Amino acid sequence: MVEDIDRIEDMEREDTKKKLPIGWLLLLIGLIAWGIFYSISYTPEISGWSQEKAYEESLKK
């Protein structure tokens, strides 16, 4: 059995040999960037934004 697998390349699965399409890669990178932006924008400790503040400001208008 050990003699059957001499190289690590021979152990690669057939369905993982293809590379990820560029559209999926761009989507992944975009979602990561959006998640970072969203976390920074709406975390009260970082941006100072809170739902309570937004509600009070809407009542003042």
mmCIF file as Biopython writes it, N, C-alpha, C and O atoms, coordinates in Angstrom:
data_model
#
loop_
_atom_site.group_PDB
_atom_site.id
_atom_site.type_symbol
_atom_site.label_atom_id
_atom_site.label_alt_id
_atom_site.label_comp_id
_atom_site.label_asym_id
_atom_site.label_entity_id
_atom_site.label_seq_id
_atom_site.pdbx_PDB_ins_code
_atom_site.Cartn_x
_atom_site.Cartn_y
_atom_site.Cartn_z
_atom_site.occupancy
_atom_site.B_iso_or_equiv
_atom_site.auth_seq_id
_atom_site.auth_asym_id
_atom_site.pdbx_PDB_model_num
ATOM 1   N N  . MET A ? 1  ? 0.811   -1.188 0.000   1.0 0.0 1  A 1 
ATOM 2   C CA . MET A ? 1  ? 0.000   0.000  0.000   1.0 0.0 1  A 1 
ATOM 3   C C  . MET A ? 1  ? 0.857   1.254  0.000   1.0 0.0 1  A 1 
ATOM 4   O O  . MET A ? 1  ? 0.540   2.209  -0.710  1.0 0.0 1  A 1 
ATOM 5   N N  . VAL A ? 2  ? 1.909   1.279  0.759   1.0 0.0 2  A 1 
ATOM 6   C CA . VAL A ? 2  ? 2.780   2.449  0.810   1.0 0.0 2  A 1 
ATOM 7   C C  . VAL A ? 2  ? 3.475   2.654  -0.539  1.0 0.0 2  A 1 
ATOM 8   O O  . VAL A ? 2  ? 3.758   3.786  -0.931  1.0 0.0 2  A 1 
ATOM 9   N N  . GLU A ? 3  ? 3.743   1.571  -1.231  1.0 0.0 3  A 1 
ATOM 10  C CA . GLU A ? 3  ? 4.408   1.682  -2.524  1.0 0.0 3  A 1 
ATOM 11  C C  . GLU A ? 3  ? 3.509   2.322  -3.576  1.0 0.0 3  A 1 
ATOM 12  O O  . GLU A ? 3  ? 4.005   2.882  -4.554  1.0 0.0 3  A 1 
ATOM 13  N N  . ASP A ? 4  ? 2.185   2.245  -3.386  1.0 0.0 4  A 1 
ATOM 14  C CA . ASP A ? 4  ? 1.249   2.811  -4.350  1.0 0.0 4  A 1 
ATOM 15  C C  . ASP A ? 4  ? 1.290   4.336  -4.356  1.0 0.0 4  A 1 
ATOM 16  O O  . ASP A ? 4  ? 1.032   4.956  -5.388  1.0 0.0 4  A 1 
ATOM 17  N N  . ILE A ? 5  ? 1.605   4.939  -3.233  1.0 0.0 5  A 1 
ATOM 18  C CA . ILE A ? 5  ? 1.604   6.399  -3.120  1.0 0.0 5  A 1 
ATOM 19  C C  . ILE A ? 5  ? 3.041   6.850  -2.902  1.0 0.0 5  A 1 
ATOM 20  O O  . ILE A ? 5  ? 3.525   6.918  -1.773  1.0 0.0 5  A 1 
ATOM 21  N N  . ASP A ? 6  ? 3.710   7.155  -4.008  1.0 0.0 6  A 1 
ATOM 22  C CA . ASP A ? 6  ? 5.088   7.613  -3.907  1.0 0.0 6  A 1 
ATOM 23  C C  . ASP A ? 6  ? 5.177   9.131  -3.848  1.0 0.0 6  A 1 
ATOM 24  O O  . ASP A ? 6  ? 6.073   9.684  -3.210  1.0 0.0 6  A 1 
ATOM 25  N N  . ARG A ? 7  ? 4.245   9.799  -4.514  1.0 0.0 7  A 1 
ATOM 26  C CA . ARG A ? 7  ? 4.297   11.262 -4.553  1.0 0.0 7  A 1 
ATOM 27  C C  . ARG A ? 7  ? 3.019   11.839 -3.951  1.0 0.0 7  A 1 
ATOM 28  O O  . ARG A ? 7  ? 1.946   11.246 -4.062  1.0 0.0 7  A 1 
ATOM 29  N N  . ILE A ? 8  ? 3.145   12.998 -3.315  1.0 0.0 8  A 1 
ATOM 30  C CA . ILE A ? 8  ? 1.983   13.648 -2.701  1.0 0.0 8  A 1 
ATOM 31  C C  . ILE A ? 8  ? 1.010   14.133 -3.775  1.0 0.0 8  A 1 
ATOM 32  O O  . ILE A ? 8  ? -0.192  14.207 -3.518  1.0 0.0 8  A 1 
ATOM 33  N N  . GLU A ? 9  ? 1.499   14.462 -4.966  1.0 0.0 9  A 1 
ATOM 34  C CA . GLU A ? 9  ? 0.641   14.925 -6.050  1.0 0.0 9  A 1 
ATOM 35  C C  . GLU A ? 9  ? -0.357  13.844 -6.488  1.0 0.0 9  A 1 
ATOM 36  O O  . GLU A ? 9  ? -1.445  14.159 -6.970  1.0 0.0 9  A 1 
ATOM 37  N N  . ASP A ? 10 ? 0.010   12.601 -6.321  1.0 0.0 10 A 1 
ATOM 38  C CA . ASP A ? 10 ? -0.874  11.500 -6.691  1.0 0.0 10 A 1 
ATOM 39  C C  . ASP A ? 10 ? -2.063  11.364 -5.737  1.0 0.0 10 A 1 
ATOM 40  O O  . ASP A ? 10 ? -3.057  10.719 -6.070  1.0 0.0 10 A 1 
ATOM 41  N N  . MET A ? 11 ? -1.962  11.965 -4.568  1.0 0.0 11 A 1 
ATOM 42  C CA . MET A ? 11 ? -3.034  11.870 -3.585  1.0 0.0 11 A 1 
ATOM 43  C C  . MET A ? 11 ? -4.095  12.959 -3.772  1.0 0.0 11 A 1 
ATOM 44  O O  . MET A ? 11 ? -5.113  12.950 -3.079  1.0 0.0 11 A 1 
ATOM 45  N N  . GLU A ? 12 ? -3.871  13.892 -4.695  1.0 0.0 12 A 1 
ATOM 46  C CA . GLU A ? 12 ? -4.826  14.990 -4.888  1.0 0.0 12 A 1 
ATOM 47  C C  . GLU A ? 12 ? -6.140  14.470 -5.449  1.0 0.0 12 A 1 
ATOM 48  O O  . GLU A ? 12 ? -6.162  13.615 -6.334  1.0 0.0 12 A 1 
ATOM 49  N N  . ARG A ? 13 ? -7.234  15.001 -4.918  1.0 0.0 13 A 1 
ATOM 50  C CA . ARG A ? 13 ? -8.553  14.574 -5.388  1.0 0.0 13 A 1 
ATOM 51  C C  . ARG A ? 13 ? -8.833  15.193 -6.748  1.0 0.0 13 A 1 
ATOM 52  O O  . ARG A ? 13 ? -8.330  16.270 -7.069  1.0 0.0 13 A 1 
ATOM 53  N N  . GLU A ? 14 ? -9.631  14.513 -7.534  1.0 0.0 14 A 1 
ATOM 54  C CA . GLU A ? 14 ? -9.960  14.989 -8.883  1.0 0.0 14 A 1 
ATOM 55  C C  . GLU A ? 14 ? -10.810 16.255 -8.861  1.0 0.0 14 A 1 
ATOM 56  O O  . GLU A ? 14 ? -10.640 17.127 -9.714  1.0 0.0 14 A 1 
ATOM 57  N N  . ASP A ? 15 ? -11.726 16.366 -7.894  1.0 0.0 15 A 1 
ATOM 58  C CA . ASP A ? 15 ? -12.629 17.513 -7.880  1.0 0.0 15 A 1 
ATOM 59  C C  . ASP A ? 15 ? -11.993 18.777 -7.301  1.0 0.0 15 A 1 
ATOM 60  O O  . ASP A ? 15 ? -12.627 19.832 -7.317  1.0 0.0 15 A 1 
ATOM 61  N N  . THR A ? 16 ? -10.770 18.706 -6.795  1.0 0.0 16 A 1 
ATOM 62  C CA . THR A ? 16 ? -10.108 19.902 -6.266  1.0 0.0 16 A 1 
ATOM 63  C C  . THR A ? 16 ? -8.925  20.338 -7.128  1.0 0.0 16 A 1 
ATOM 64  O O  . THR A ? 16 ? -8.166  21.219 -6.723  1.0 0.0 16 A 1 
ATOM 65  N N  . LYS A ? 17 ? -8.758  19.754 -8.279  1.0 0.0 17 A 1 
ATOM 66  C CA . LYS A ? 17 ? -7.645  20.134 -9.145  1.0 0.0 17 A 1 
ATOM 67  C C  . LYS A ? 17 ? -7.869  21.477 -9.822  1.0 0.0 17 A 1 
ATOM 68  O O  . LYS A ? 17 ? -6.909  22.181 -10.132 1.0 0.0 17 A 1 
ATOM 69  N N  . LYS A ? 18 ? -9.130  21.841 -10.057 1.0 0.0 18 A 1 
ATOM 70  C CA . LYS A ? 18 ? -9.433  23.087 -10.754 1.0 0.0 18 A 1 
ATOM 71  C C  . LYS A ? 18 ? -9.304  24.265 -9.802  1.0 0.0 18 A 1 
ATOM 72  O O  . LYS A ? 18 ? -9.550  24.148 -8.602  1.0 0.0 18 A 1 
ATOM 73  N N  . LYS A ? 19 ? -8.907  25.414 -10.371 1.0 0.0 19 A 1 
ATOM 74  C CA . LYS A ? 19 ? -8.764  26.619 -9.557  1.0 0.0 19 A 1 
ATOM 75  C C  . LYS A ? 19 ? -10.117 27.279 -9.370  1.0 0.0 19 A 1 
ATOM 76  O O  . LYS A ? 19 ? -11.052 27.037 -10.134 1.0 0.0 19 A 1 
ATOM 77  N N  . LEU A ? 20 ? -10.212 28.117 -8.347  1.0 0.0 20 A 1 
ATOM 78  C CA . LEU A ? 20 ? -11.433 28.850 -8.043  1.0 0.0 20 A 1 
ATOM 79  C C  . LEU A ? 20 ? -11.679 29.900 -9.124  1.0 0.0 20 A 1 
ATOM 80  O O  . LEU A ? 20 ? -10.751 30.627 -9.479  1.0 0.0 20 A 1 
ATOM 81  N N  . PRO A ? 21 ? -12.902 30.006 -9.659  1.0 0.0 21 A 1 
ATOM 82  C CA . PRO A ? 21 ? -13.193 31.015 -10.675 1.0 0.0 21 A 1 
ATOM 83  C C  . PRO A ? 21 ? -12.980 32.420 -10.122 1.0 0.0 21 A 1 
ATOM 84  O O  . PRO A ? 21 ? -13.181 32.664 -8.932  1.0 0.0 21 A 1 
ATOM 85  N N  . ILE A ? 22 ? -12.570 33.343 -10.995 1.0 0.0 22 A 1 
ATOM 86  C CA . ILE A ? 22 ? -12.235 34.698 -10.582 1.0 0.0 22 A 1 
ATOM 87  C C  . ILE A ? 22 ? -13.445 35.413 -9.972  1.0 0.0 22 A 1 
ATOM 88  O O  . ILE A ? 22 ? -13.284 36.222 -9.058  1.0 0.0 22 A 1 
ATOM 89  N N  . GLY A ? 23 ? -14.636 35.128 -10.458 1.0 0.0 23 A 1 
ATOM 90  C CA . GLY A ? 23 ? -15.836 35.747 -9.898  1.0 0.0 23 A 1 
ATOM 91  C C  . GLY A ? 23 ? -16.060 35.362 -8.450  1.0 0.0 23 A 1 
ATOM 92  O O  . GLY A ? 23 ? -16.407 36.209 -7.627  1.0 0.0 23 A 1 
ATOM 93  N N  . TRP A ? 24 ? -15.868 34.101 -8.134  1.0 0.0 24 A 1 
ATOM 94  C CA . TRP A ? 24 ? -16.014 33.634 -6.759  1.0 0.0 24 A 1 
ATOM 95  C C  . TRP A ? 24 ? -14.938 34.233 -5.863  1.0 0.0 24 A 1 
ATOM 96  O O  . TRP A ? 24 ? -15.199 34.577 -4.710  1.0 0.0 24 A 1 
ATOM 97  N N  . LEU A ? 25 ? -13.728 34.355 -6.400  1.0 0.0 25 A 1 
ATOM 98  C CA . LEU A ? 25 ? -12.638 34.937 -5.629  1.0 0.0 25 A 1 
ATOM 99  C C  . LEU A ? 25 ? -12.908 36.411 -5.337  1.0 0.0 25 A 1 
ATOM 100 O O  . LEU A ? 25 ? -12.675 36.875 -4.221  1.0 0.0 25 A 1 
ATOM 101 N N  . LEU A ? 26 ? -13.399 37.154 -6.339  1.0 0.0 26 A 1 
ATOM 102 C CA . LEU A ? 26 ? -13.743 38.562 -6.126  1.0 0.0 26 A 1 
ATOM 103 C C  . LEU A ? 26 ? -14.890 38.697 -5.123  1.0 0.0 26 A 1 
ATOM 104 O O  . LEU A ? 26 ? -14.880 39.601 -4.287  1.0 0.0 26 A 1 
ATOM 105 N N  . LEU A ? 27 ? -15.860 37.818 -5.202  1.0 0.0 27 A 1 
ATOM 106 C CA . LEU A ? 27 ? -16.964 37.834 -4.246  1.0 0.0 27 A 1 
ATOM 107 C C  . LEU A ? 27 ? -16.452 37.588 -2.825  1.0 0.0 27 A 1 
ATOM 108 O O  . LEU A ? 27 ? -16.864 38.276 -1.890  1.0 0.0 27 A 1 
ATOM 109 N N  . LEU A ? 28 ? -15.578 36.636 -2.662  1.0 0.0 28 A 1 
ATOM 110 C CA . LEU A ? 28 ? -15.011 36.329 -1.348  1.0 0.0 28 A 1 
ATOM 111 C C  . LEU A ? 28 ? -14.260 37.531 -0.785  1.0 0.0 28 A 1 
ATOM 112 O O  . LEU A ? 28 ? -14.453 37.901 0.373   1.0 0.0 28 A 1 
ATOM 113 N N  . ILE A ? 29 ? -13.409 38.136 -1.600  1.0 0.0 29 A 1 
ATOM 114 C CA . ILE A ? 29 ? -12.634 39.298 -1.152  1.0 0.0 29 A 1 
ATOM 115 C C  . ILE A ? 29 ? -13.564 40.463 -0.830  1.0 0.0 29 A 1 
ATOM 116 O O  . ILE A ? 29 ? -13.360 41.162 0.163   1.0 0.0 29 A 1 
ATOM 117 N N  . GLY A ? 30 ? -14.589 40.679 -1.665  1.0 0.0 30 A 1 
ATOM 118 C CA . GLY A ? 30 ? -15.549 41.751 -1.420  1.0 0.0 30 A 1 
ATOM 119 C C  . GLY A ? 30 ? -16.315 41.552 -0.132  1.0 0.0 30 A 1 
ATOM 120 O O  . GLY A ? 30 ? -16.532 42.509 0.611   1.0 0.0 30 A 1 
ATOM 121 N N  . LEU A ? 31 ? -16.732 40.322 0.150   1.0 0.0 31 A 1 
ATOM 122 C CA . LEU A ? 31 ? -17.462 40.039 1.380   1.0 0.0 31 A 1 
ATOM 123 C C  . LEU A ? 31 ? -16.590 40.221 2.619   1.0 0.0 31 A 1 
ATOM 124 O O  . LEU A ? 31 ? -17.065 40.684 3.656   1.0 0.0 31 A 1 
ATOM 125 N N  . ILE A ? 32 ? -15.341 39.862 2.509   1.0 0.0 32 A 1 
ATOM 126 C CA . ILE A ? 32 ? -14.424 40.075 3.627   1.0 0.0 32 A 1 
ATOM 127 C C  . ILE A ? 32 ? -14.233 41.567 3.870   1.0 0.0 32 A 1 
ATOM 128 O O  . ILE A ? 32 ? -14.267 42.014 5.016   1.0 0.0 32 A 1 
ATOM 129 N N  . ALA A ? 33 ? -14.031 42.345 2.799   1.0 0.0 33 A 1 
ATOM 130 C CA . ALA A ? 33 ? -13.867 43.795 2.929   1.0 0.0 33 A 1 
ATOM 131 C C  . ALA A ? 33 ? -15.130 44.434 3.501   1.0 0.0 33 A 1 
ATOM 132 O O  . ALA A ? 33 ? -15.046 45.304 4.368   1.0 0.0 33 A 1 
ATOM 133 N N  . TRP A ? 34 ? -16.307 44.005 3.019   1.0 0.0 34 A 1 
ATOM 134 C CA . TRP A ? 34 ? -17.563 44.546 3.526   1.0 0.0 34 A 1 
ATOM 135 C C  . TRP A ? 34 ? -17.738 44.211 5.006   1.0 0.0 34 A 1 
ATOM 136 O O  . TRP A ? 34 ? -18.198 45.051 5.780   1.0 0.0 34 A 1 
ATOM 137 N N  . GLY A ? 35 ? -17.383 43.019 5.397   1.0 0.0 35 A 1 
ATOM 138 C CA . GLY A ? 35 ? -17.494 42.614 6.795   1.0 0.0 35 A 1 
ATOM 139 C C  . GLY A ? 35 ? -16.605 43.448 7.704   1.0 0.0 35 A 1 
ATOM 140 O O  . GLY A ? 35 ? -17.011 43.820 8.806   1.0 0.0 35 A 1 
ATOM 141 N N  . ILE A ? 36 ? -15.396 43.742 7.247   1.0 0.0 36 A 1 
ATOM 142 C CA . ILE A ? 36 ? -14.490 44.584 8.031   1.0 0.0 36 A 1 
ATOM 143 C C  . ILE A ? 36 ? -15.062 45.995 8.144   1.0 0.0 36 A 1 
ATOM 144 O O  . ILE A ? 36 ? -15.092 46.569 9.232   1.0 0.0 36 A 1 
ATOM 145 N N  . PHE A ? 37 ? -15.520 46.558 7.012   1.0 0.0 37 A 1 
ATOM 146 C CA . PHE A ? 37 ? -16.114 47.895 7.019   1.0 0.0 37 A 1 
ATOM 147 C C  . PHE A ? 37 ? -17.337 47.947 7.930   1.0 0.0 37 A 1 
ATOM 148 O O  . PHE A ? 37 ? -17.476 48.875 8.727   1.0 0.0 37 A 1 
ATOM 149 N N  . TYR A ? 38 ? -18.211 46.973 7.822   1.0 0.0 38 A 1 
ATOM 150 C CA . TYR A ? 38 ? -19.439 46.936 8.621   1.0 0.0 38 A 1 
ATOM 151 C C  . TYR A ? 38 ? -19.108 46.842 10.109  1.0 0.0 38 A 1 
ATOM 152 O O  . TYR A ? 38 ? -19.716 47.528 10.932  1.0 0.0 38 A 1 
ATOM 153 N N  . SER A ? 39 ? -18.154 45.999 10.443  1.0 0.0 39 A 1 
ATOM 154 C CA . SER A ? 39 ? -17.776 45.835 11.851  1.0 0.0 39 A 1 
ATOM 155 C C  . SER A ? 39 ? -17.210 47.127 12.427  1.0 0.0 39 A 1 
ATOM 156 O O  . SER A ? 39 ? -17.521 47.495 13.560  1.0 0.0 39 A 1 
ATOM 157 N N  . ILE A ? 40 ? -16.388 47.808 11.655  1.0 0.0 40 A 1 
ATOM 158 C CA . ILE A ? 40 ? -15.803 49.065 12.121  1.0 0.0 40 A 1 
ATOM 159 C C  . ILE A ? 40 ? -16.878 50.151 12.220  1.0 0.0 40 A 1 
ATOM 160 O O  . ILE A ? 40 ? -16.874 50.944 13.161  1.0 0.0 40 A 1 
ATOM 161 N N  . SER A ? 41 ? -17.786 50.187 11.263  1.0 0.0 41 A 1 
ATOM 162 C CA . SER A ? 41 ? -18.802 51.247 11.233  1.0 0.0 41 A 1 
ATOM 163 C C  . SER A ? 41 ? -19.845 51.112 12.332  1.0 0.0 41 A 1 
ATOM 164 O O  . SER A ? 41 ? -20.313 52.125 12.851  1.0 0.0 41 A 1 
ATOM 165 N N  . TYR A ? 42 ? -20.216 49.913 12.694  1.0 0.0 42 A 1 
ATOM 166 C CA . TYR A ? 42 ? -21.335 49.721 13.607  1.0 0.0 42 A 1 
ATOM 167 C C  . TYR A ? 42 ? -20.969 49.078 14.936  1.0 0.0 42 A 1 
ATOM 168 O O  . TYR A ? 42 ? -21.854 48.580 15.631  1.0 0.0 42 A 1 
ATOM 169 N N  . THR A ? 43 ? -19.716 49.073 15.304  1.0 0.0 43 A 1 
ATOM 170 C CA . THR A ? 43 ? -19.317 48.617 16.623  1.0 0.0 43 A 1 
ATOM 171 C C  . THR A ? 43 ? -19.246 49.840 17.527  1.0 0.0 43 A 1 
ATOM 172 O O  . THR A ? 43 ? -18.438 50.733 17.275  1.0 0.0 43 A 1 
ATOM 173 N N  . PRO A ? 44 ? -20.059 49.908 18.565  1.0 0.0 44 A 1 
ATOM 174 C CA . PRO A ? 44 ? -20.113 51.114 19.395  1.0 0.0 44 A 1 
ATOM 175 C C  . PRO A ? 44 ? -18.771 51.503 20.019  1.0 0.0 44 A 1 
ATOM 176 O O  . PRO A ? 44 ? -18.492 52.690 20.189  1.0 0.0 44 A 1 
ATOM 177 N N  . GLU A ? 45 ? -17.952 50.533 20.355  1.0 0.0 45 A 1 
ATOM 178 C CA . GLU A ? 45 ? -16.660 50.851 20.970  1.0 0.0 45 A 1 
ATOM 179 C C  . GLU A ? 45 ? -15.717 51.533 19.990  1.0 0.0 45 A 1 
ATOM 180 O O  . GLU A ? 45 ? -14.844 52.295 20.405  1.0 0.0 45 A 1 
ATOM 181 N N  . ILE A ? 46 ? -15.878 51.274 18.703  1.0 0.0 46 A 1 
ATOM 182 C CA . ILE A ? 46 ? -14.980 51.844 17.694  1.0 0.0 46 A 1 
ATOM 183 C C  . ILE A ? 46 ? -15.551 53.136 17.117  1.0 0.0 46 A 1 
ATOM 184 O O  . ILE A ? 46 ? -14.866 54.159 17.093  1.0 0.0 46 A 1 
ATOM 185 N N  . SER A ? 47 ? -16.801 53.098 16.651  1.0 0.0 47 A 1 
ATOM 186 C CA . SER A ? 47 ? -17.356 54.248 15.939  1.0 0.0 47 A 1 
ATOM 187 C C  . SER A ? 47 ? -18.240 55.139 16.801  1.0 0.0 47 A 1 
ATOM 188 O O  . SER A ? 47 ? -18.495 56.287 16.437  1.0 0.0 47 A 1 
ATOM 189 N N  . GLY A ? 48 ? -18.704 54.642 17.914  1.0 0.0 48 A 1 
ATOM 190 C CA . GLY A ? 48 ? -19.597 55.419 18.760  1.0 0.0 48 A 1 
ATOM 191 C C  . GLY A ? 48 ? -21.052 55.333 18.328  1.0 0.0 48 A 1 
ATOM 192 O O  . GLY A ? 48 ? -21.913 55.931 18.974  1.0 0.0 48 A 1 
ATOM 193 N N  . TRP A ? 49 ? -21.351 54.618 17.270  1.0 0.0 49 A 1 
ATOM 194 C CA . TRP A ? 49 ? -22.729 54.478 16.796  1.0 0.0 49 A 1 
ATOM 195 C C  . TRP A ? 49 ? -23.468 53.491 17.681  1.0 0.0 49 A 1 
ATOM 196 O O  . TRP A ? 49 ? -22.927 52.456 18.070  1.0 0.0 49 A 1 
ATOM 197 N N  . SER A ? 50 ? -24.710 53.828 17.991  1.0 0.0 50 A 1 
ATOM 198 C CA . SER A ? 50 ? -25.558 52.866 18.694  1.0 0.0 50 A 1 
ATOM 199 C C  . SER A ? 50 ? -26.982 53.046 18.208  1.0 0.0 50 A 1 
ATOM 200 O O  . SER A ? 50 ? -27.357 54.112 17.720  1.0 0.0 50 A 1 
ATOM 201 N N  . GLN A ? 51 ? -27.750 52.017 18.343  1.0 0.0 51 A 1 
ATOM 202 C CA . GLN A ? 51 ? -29.139 52.048 17.900  1.0 0.0 51 A 1 
ATOM 203 C C  . GLN A ? 51 ? -29.938 53.032 18.745  1.0 0.0 51 A 1 
ATOM 204 O O  . GLN A ? 51 ? -30.837 53.704 18.238  1.0 0.0 51 A 1 
ATOM 205 N N  . GLU A ? 52 ? -29.620 53.115 20.004  1.0 0.0 52 A 1 
ATOM 206 C CA . GLU A ? 52 ? -30.317 54.034 20.894  1.0 0.0 52 A 1 
ATOM 207 C C  . GLU A ? 52 ? -30.068 55.489 20.489  1.0 0.0 52 A 1 
ATOM 208 O O  . GLU A ? 52 ? -30.995 56.298 20.470  1.0 0.0 52 A 1 
ATOM 209 N N  . LYS A ? 53 ? -28.814 55.817 20.166  1.0 0.0 53 A 1 
ATOM 210 C CA . LYS A ? 53 ? -28.483 57.171 19.705  1.0 0.0 53 A 1 
ATOM 211 C C  . LYS A ? 53 ? -29.213 57.504 18.410  1.0 0.0 53 A 1 
ATOM 212 O O  . LYS A ? 53 ? -29.747 58.602 18.255  1.0 0.0 53 A 1 
ATOM 213 N N  . ALA A ? 54 ? -29.234 56.564 17.497  1.0 0.0 54 A 1 
ATOM 214 C CA . ALA A ? 54 ? -29.908 56.786 16.208  1.0 0.0 54 A 1 
ATOM 215 C C  . ALA A ? 54 ? -31.398 57.021 16.427  1.0 0.0 54 A 1 
ATOM 216 O O  . ALA A ? 54 ? -31.997 57.868 15.765  1.0 0.0 54 A 1 
ATOM 217 N N  . TYR A ? 55 ? -31.988 56.288 17.337  1.0 0.0 55 A 1 
ATOM 218 C CA . TYR A ? 55 ? -33.409 56.460 17.638  1.0 0.0 55 A 1 
ATOM 219 C C  . TYR A ? 55 ? -33.675 57.835 18.250  1.0 0.0 55 A 1 
ATOM 220 O O  . TYR A ? 55 ? -34.625 58.515 17.862  1.0 0.0 55 A 1 
ATOM 221 N N  . GLU A ? 56 ? -32.841 58.243 19.201  1.0 0.0 56 A 1 
ATOM 222 C CA . GLU A ? 56 ? -33.021 59.553 19.827  1.0 0.0 56 A 1 
ATOM 223 C C  . GLU A ? 56 ? -32.847 60.695 18.828  1.0 0.0 56 A 1 
ATOM 224 O O  . GLU A ? 56 ? -33.565 61.692 18.897  1.0 0.0 56 A 1 
ATOM 225 N N  . GLU A ? 57 ? -31.901 60.556 17.904  1.0 0.0 57 A 1 
ATOM 226 C CA . GLU A ? 57 ? -31.707 61.572 16.875  1.0 0.0 57 A 1 
ATOM 227 C C  . GLU A ? 57 ? -32.911 61.631 15.938  1.0 0.0 57 A 1 
ATOM 228 O O  . GLU A ? 57 ? -33.277 62.713 15.478  1.0 0.0 57 A 1 
ATOM 229 N N  . SER A ? 58 ? -33.521 60.505 15.653  1.0 0.0 58 A 1 
ATOM 230 C CA . SER A ? 58 ? -34.695 60.510 14.777  1.0 0.0 58 A 1 
ATOM 231 C C  . SER A ? 58 ? -35.895 61.158 15.453  1.0 0.0 58 A 1 
ATOM 232 O O  . SER A ? 58 ? -36.752 61.722 14.772  1.0 0.0 58 A 1 
ATOM 233 N N  . LEU A ? 59 ? -35.973 61.090 16.770  1.0 0.0 59 A 1 
ATOM 234 C CA . LEU A ? 59 ? -37.067 61.725 17.491  1.0 0.0 59 A 1 
ATOM 235 C C  . LEU A ? 59 ? -36.906 63.252 17.547  1.0 0.0 59 A 1 
ATOM 236 O O  . LEU A ? 59 ? -37.895 63.979 17.634  1.0 0.0 59 A 1 
ATOM 237 N N  . LYS A ? 60 ? -35.662 63.729 17.496  1.0 0.0 60 A 1 
ATOM 238 C CA . LYS A ? 60 ? -35.400 65.171 17.539  1.0 0.0 60 A 1 
ATOM 239 C C  . LYS A ? 60 ? -35.821 65.860 16.249  1.0 0.0 60 A 1 
ATOM 240 O O  . LYS A ? 60 ? -36.121 67.054 16.263  1.0 0.0 60 A 1 
ATOM 241 N N  . LYS A ? 61 ? -35.850 65.150 15.159  1.0 0.0 61 A 1 
ATOM 242 C CA . LYS A ? 61 ? -36.153 65.752 13.854  1.0 0.0 61 A 1 
ATOM 243 C C  . LYS A ? 61 ? -37.585 66.131 13.715  1.0 0.0 61 A 1 
ATOM 244 O O  . LYS A ? 61 ? -37.988 66.649 12.674  1.0 0.0 61 A 1 
#
